Amino acid sequence: MNTHNYDIEDRIIKLANYIVDTKSTVRGAAKEFGVSKSTVHKDMVSRLNKIDKRLYTEVRGVLDENKKERHIRGGLATKQKYKNMKSK
């Protein structure tokens, strides 16, 4: 295995552990690691399963939960946005 592949696998494992430990969203993990949302999604959905099936299952659970709750987060964000606009 070349160094480049090792770096990618290392990033994938670190991202996965971060998501599981913090229950982070794809967007939050991308921001924390300085990569794109697309990269995080590709790493978690496609690549992680080939590296660590147990960790993939845990991450998938967090991502599925986040997906179920995203409409609530969006509503709260919009509410906060208009509250901030009103107070200015």
Beta strands, then each sheet from edge to edge (+ up, - down):
end
